[in-house]
């Protein structure tokens, strides 16, 4: 036993190391029940099942942020509420993304607060049936306030209603890829859609490298990442490959709650302005620790060109 004890101690230590050093990421999806809301309810059901199947397959404890105005379609209210119930039945969490997807930059504080209250009615009821309450708010366009005073006032309002801000650290312009992808599918150009989907999944790598680099510069260690994507046709079709890619990069999936327990996520948010940058940049400003990288790389030029042509 005298010989075995050092060996056992060494093995136990080695087993513990990956747990301490393992890369972690929380998966968050905006614009539930689905974006765009004009997607047929039949398609929304099928694509929601596909999203949830990918999350379950990779054992991801995801959270979806709800725009409750998207529920109010004549003849489809119950069906759209059923999509939210499907998320909860799959073991996922729901958060508030406000009513009407109003941006804070151009919305007066009282109206923005009202959008939060109007945006929680159904979600709060669904959660209450399961003994839960909504816990997280994701700012629309991730605009956290036009001024320091408005930002602080809204955060106090959130706290009083039991909410915490849901930050993100990683994005990769999925709304740009999604609009181009949706257009290709609508036109029946399936080979083009496949090319867009492949470019989207590939674009996750340079985005992760950028944000991982920012985190390393700020904290000199691995910190939990929080990915922001949307409940869209593109992500329904690409999520399984994206999650496999994250696993291949050494990531374990954690809940938003667990990610936010890391001390890095308690860093001050020092950004005030019209854009909605990653919290890594916000923490860089709050901690007064400039980083050499400021945000994710742009999508391929052909994707951007097609998106701009659709936006005109």
PyMOL commands that set and color helices and strands:
alter all, ss='L'
color gray80, all
select helices_A, chain A and resi 2-21+41-57+68-71+77-89+109-118+121-128+140-142+148-160+174-186+190-219+233-248+256-260+263-266+279-287+301-311
alter helices_A, ss='H'
color red, helices_A
select strands_A, chain A and resi 23-32+63-66+93-96+136-137+164-165+225-230+251-253
alter strands_A, ss='S'
color yellow, strands_A
deselect
rebuild
show_as cartoon
